[in-house]
Structure formats: C-alpha cells, structure tokens
Amino acid sequence: MAATTPPVHVDAPPAGPIRYGLFNAARIVDLDVHARTGGVEFEPDTCGIARLYTAECPPTAQDAKTLTDLSPIVTAQPFVAYASVLCSPVGRTPQEQQRRAVARLMAGEQTQAEHALWDGGGVGAAPALTLMGATVVASTLTTFGARLAALEAAFYAAYGYQGTIHINTAAEGAAAFGNMIVRPDTPDIPGHLVTPIGSVWSFGAGYLTTGPANVAATPGSVWAFMTGGVTVWRSADIGTPPPDQTFNRTTNQMVALAEREYVIAPDCPTVFAIELPLEAP
C-alpha cells in the first residue's frame, strides 16, 4: 500500500557513549594555545632503569657504578581533526548546522587521533608508533596470549611504570579468547581495559595493522606496540568558524566546520612491538 502522507520530521536520536579506544587509555589534558601550532616538548622522568652493585667493605672492593645521561627530549607535533557539513542555506539555521558539525567531529575525532598516533596520519603528526624505532620482540611462541606476555616481559624489563598496548580493534576477539582482557573494578583507573598484570589496552579503530617502519602484517595477524603512559593534549574548545565566512557563494552552499587541535605523545620514547595472531590456535 502506497503512503498517503509524507514522513514526519523528528529530532535525530541522541548519541550514545563514545566507543572504547585511545581516549580511554590516555590522559586527556587541555592544549596550551601557543602549542596549537608549535606542538610541545618535555624531558621525560619515566625512562631508564635502575641497576645493582656490590655492597662490600672496604668501599674500594665495590663495583663501579654505571651512570646514565638524562633521556632525550620528547618533541610532539600538532595536527587538526575536523568535520564538516555541506548543505543548502535554506531550511536550517547556521547554528543548527554548526551543532551537527560538532557532533560529527566528536563522533570521529578519536579515530583520527589514533590514526595520527599510529603512523602520522598523513599529516606529519609525531611521534608516530611505526616510526619511533620500536624494538621488535622475538618469540617462537604461537598463541596470542603467550606472544602478548612476551611483549609485556620485554617492555617491563626496560620501563617500570604501567604500560599501554596499542592495537587495532580487530584483535579484541583474540585477546578476549586468550583471557587477556580484564576490567578492573577500581576508581583509580575507571574505564580502562587491562591485561591480567595491569597493562592498559588501547584498542583503536583508527590504528592500522602495520609494524615498525610501516611493514605490512602477515595475513591473519596484526602488529601491537607497547609504550608508557600516553597523553592527549587537545584544545578545550572546538573551533566553529562563522557560517558567513565559509559560505560558498559560487555554489550557494553553506559549509559548517568544526575542528580541534591535538598533540599526542607517550611519556617516554621506549617502544616495543610484536606481531600477534588474530585466530585461536
């Protein structure tokens, strides 16, 4: 039976929660206005390891101590995530179209941030996991859980704080099958998924599957990187240029833009990587 009346226009359904990803695993802080074009730099305090030496008497019988320099300064370059709505100027107010652009940005900016952290996102974002000279963990083990444990063991031999595992969302099933995902019931790390020993999972739809130097993964596998804690600096406000500045008079179309500046970096340049199978053995 053919419809005799047109559809009734109603408000769009409200958005649900943002998916689990980098924004759950990382610290999110406001980006200084001067860093929006120049990025940030810092001297990491979390790098390096402690050592042992003999406690013998007299002191002249003790081993010499090995002294190490400070860790190199970490520099992180900015990038911009944006979303747009291209539409007719008739029937919708500029404010409504700006609201829609902001909603579109909030829905997709985490994916773009993950892409930028993985390999620079094609916009020169740095540091990028695939380009940080990660140490590749060698292992003859074949299961997802055993190889992941080898990654954690290698990483924690060089880094003493809670680590973060970056991996494409496609690996979530293999990680769950291997009992490598735990949701801790603690107020200290709300919203985190962790491994049995407490490493934070960052499952990212924007992460790729490539490895160090962007080498392709073996079919049926993905690469995982492990870093220290990650900080996401982003502008507290979302930029929405006035529609009269973006109106295209040639095509008579309104362009609503929403954009936000980002800088992302691990707290230490210590990075390890391993290739993990996606299927159960």
C-alpha positions in Angstrom: 0.0 0.0 0.0 1.4 3.4 -1.0 2.0 6.0 1.7 -0.6 8.8 1.5 1.3 11.2 3.8 4.9 12.3 3.9 7.3 11.2 6.8 7.1 13.3 9.9 10.4 15.1 10.6 11.6 14.4 14.2 14.7 15.2 16.1 17.7 12.9 15.5 18.2 10.2 18.1 20.7 11.2 20.8 24.3 9.9 20.5 25.4 7.1 22.8 28.7 6.9 24.5 31.9 7.3 22.5 33.4 3.8 21.8 36.3 2.4 23.8 39.7 3.5 22.4 42.7 5.7 22.8 40.7 8.3 24.7 40.0 5.8 27.5 43.6 4.6 27.7 45.3 8.0 27.6 45.4 11.1 29.8 43.5 14.0 28.2 44.6 17.5 29.1 44.0 21.0 27.6 46.4 22.1 24.9 48.1 25.4 25.5 47.1 28.0 23.0 50.7 28.5 21.9 51.2 24.8 21.4 48.4 24.5 18.8 50.8 25.4 16.0 54.2 24.6 17.6 53.5 21.4 19.5 55.1 20.5 22.8 58.4 19.2 24.2 59.3 17.7 27.5 62.1 15.9 29.4 60.7 12.5 30.4 61.1 11.4 34.0 59.8 7.8 33.4 62.6 6.5 31.2 65.6 4.4 32.2 66.2 1.5 34.6 67.8 1.0 38.0 70.9 -1.1 38.4 72.7 -3.2 41.1 76.1 -3.1 42.6 78.0 -4.9 45.3 77.9 -3.7 48.9 81.3 -4.9 50.1 83.8 -3.5 52.5 86.1 -1.8 52.2 84.5 0.6 49.6 87.4 0.1 47.3 86.2 -3.5 46.7 82.8 -2.4 45.4 82.0 -2.5 41.8 81.9 0.8 39.9 78.5 2.4 39.3 77.3 2.8 35.7 76.0 6.3 35.3 73.5 7.3 32.6 72.5 10.6 31.0 69.1 12.1 31.0 66.6 10.8 28.5 66.4 12.7 25.2 63.8 15.5 25.0 60.5 14.3 23.5 59.0 16.6 20.9 55.4 16.2 19.7 54.0 17.9 16.6 50.4 19.1 16.4 47.6 18.2 14.0 44.0 19.2 13.5 40.9 16.9 13.5 37.9 18.4 11.7 34.4 17.6 10.4 32.1 19.4 8.1 28.5 19.7 6.9 27.9 20.9 3.4 24.3 21.9 2.9 21.8 24.3 1.4 21.3 27.5 3.4 17.6 27.1 3.2 15.6 25.2 5.8 18.2 25.0 8.6 19.8 27.8 10.6 23.6 28.2 10.6 23.6 27.4 14.3 21.9 24.1 13.7 24.4 23.1 11.0 27.3 24.1 13.3 25.8 21.8 16.0 25.7 19.0 13.5 29.3 19.6 12.5 30.4 19.5 16.2 28.5 16.2 16.7 30.2 14.7 13.6 33.6 15.8 14.9 33.0 14.3 18.3 32.0 11.0 16.7 35.1 10.7 14.6 38.0 12.6 16.2 39.1 9.6 18.3 39.6 7.5 15.2 41.6 10.3 13.5 43.7 10.7 16.7 44.5 7.0 16.7 45.5 7.1 13.0 47.8 10.1 13.7 49.5 8.3 16.6 50.0 5.1 14.6 51.8 6.4 11.5 51.4 10.2 11.5 48.0 10.1 9.8 49.4 11.5 6.5 49.6 15.0 8.1 53.1 14.7 9.8 51.8 14.1 13.3 54.7 13.0 15.5 55.7 10.9 17.4 54.2 8.0 15.4 54.4 4.5 16.7 55.6 2.9 13.5 58.4 5.5 13.1 59.8 5.5 16.6 62.3 2.8 16.1 60.5 0.2 18.2 62.3 -2.8 19.5 60.8 -5.9 17.9 60.3 -8.7 20.3 61.4 -12.1 19.0 59.4 -15.1 20.2 58.9 -18.6 18.9 55.6 -18.9 20.8 52.5 -19.0 18.6 49.4 -18.2 20.7 48.1 -14.7 21.1 48.4 -14.7 24.9 51.9 -16.2 25.0 53.2 -13.7 22.5 51.5 -10.8 24.3 53.1 -11.9 27.5 56.5 -11.9 25.7 55.8 -8.3 24.7 55.0 -7.2 28.2 58.0 -9.0 29.6 60.4 -7.3 27.2 58.8 -3.9 27.8 58.8 -4.1 31.6 62.4 -5.0 31.6 63.1 -1.5 30.2 60.2 0.5 31.8 59.0 0.5 35.3 55.5 2.0 35.2 52.2 0.9 33.8 52.4 0.4 30.0 49.9 0.9 27.2 49.3 -1.7 24.5 48.2 -0.1 21.2 46.4 -2.5 18.7 43.7 -2.5 16.1 40.2 -3.3 17.3 40.2 -6.4 15.1 42.4 -8.0 17.8 39.8 -7.7 20.6 38.3 -11.2 19.9 41.7 -12.9 20.1 42.6 -11.0 23.3 39.3 -12.0 24.9 39.6 -15.6 23.8 43.0 -15.7 25.4 41.7 -14.3 28.7 43.9 -11.3 28.3 41.3 -8.6 28.9 40.3 -7.6 32.5 38.0 -4.7 33.5 39.2 -3.7 37.0 36.6 -2.6 39.5 38.6 0.3 40.9 38.1 4.0 40.9 41.8 4.6 40.2 41.5 3.7 36.5 37.9 4.0 35.5 37.0 2.9 32.0 40.3 1.1 31.4 40.6 -2.4 30.0 43.8 -4.0 31.2 45.7 -7.3 30.8 46.0 -9.7 33.8 49.1 -7.9 35.0 47.6 -4.4 34.6 48.9 -3.1 31.2 46.3 -0.8 29.7 44.6 -1.8 26.4 44.2 0.8 23.8 42.0 -0.9 21.1 41.8 1.6 18.2 39.6 1.5 15.1 41.9 4.2 13.8 45.1 2.1 14.4 46.4 0.3 11.4 47.8 -3.3 11.4 51.3 -2.3 10.2 54.5 -2.7 12.2 57.8 -0.8 12.6 58.7 1.2 9.5 55.1 0.5 8.4 55.9 -3.0 7.4 52.8 -5.0 6.4 51.4 -7.6 8.9 51.4 -11.2 7.9 47.9 -12.2 6.7 45.8 -13.2 9.8 48.0 -11.1 12.1 48.3 -7.6 13.4 51.1 -5.6 15.0 50.9 -4.3 18.5 53.0 -1.6 20.0 53.7 -1.1 23.7 54.5 2.3 25.2 54.4 4.1 28.5 51.5 6.3 29.5 50.1 8.4 26.7 49.0 12.0 27.0 46.5 13.6 24.6 46.7 17.3 24.6 43.8 18.9 22.8 42.2 22.3 22.6 39.5 22.7 25.2 37.2 24.5 22.8 36.0 23.2 19.4 36.5 25.8 16.6 33.4 26.7 14.6 34.0 29.4 12.1 31.0 31.7 11.5 29.0 30.4 8.5 29.2 33.8 6.7 33.0 33.2 6.5 32.6 29.7 5.0 29.6 30.3 2.8 30.3 29.3 -0.8 28.6 31.9 -3.0 29.6 30.2 -6.2 27.7 27.1 -5.4 25.2 28.7 -2.9 26.1 26.2 -0.3 26.7 26.6 3.4 29.8 25.0 4.9 29.7 24.3 8.6 33.1 23.4 10.1 34.2 22.0 13.5 37.8 21.5 14.3 40.1 20.8 17.2 43.9 20.9 17.6 45.7 17.9 19.0 49.2 16.8 20.2 49.7 13.2 21.3 52.8 11.5 22.8 53.9 8.7 25.0 55.7 9.8 28.2 58.9 8.0 27.1 60.4 7.1 23.7 60.8 3.5 24.9 58.6 1.4 22.4 58.4 -2.3 21.8 56.4 -4.2 19.1 55.3 -7.7 18.3 53.1 -9.4 15.6 50.1 -11.2 17.1 47.8 -13.8 15.5 44.1 -13.0 15.2 42.8 -16.5 15.3 42.8 -19.1 18.1 45.3 -22.0 17.5 
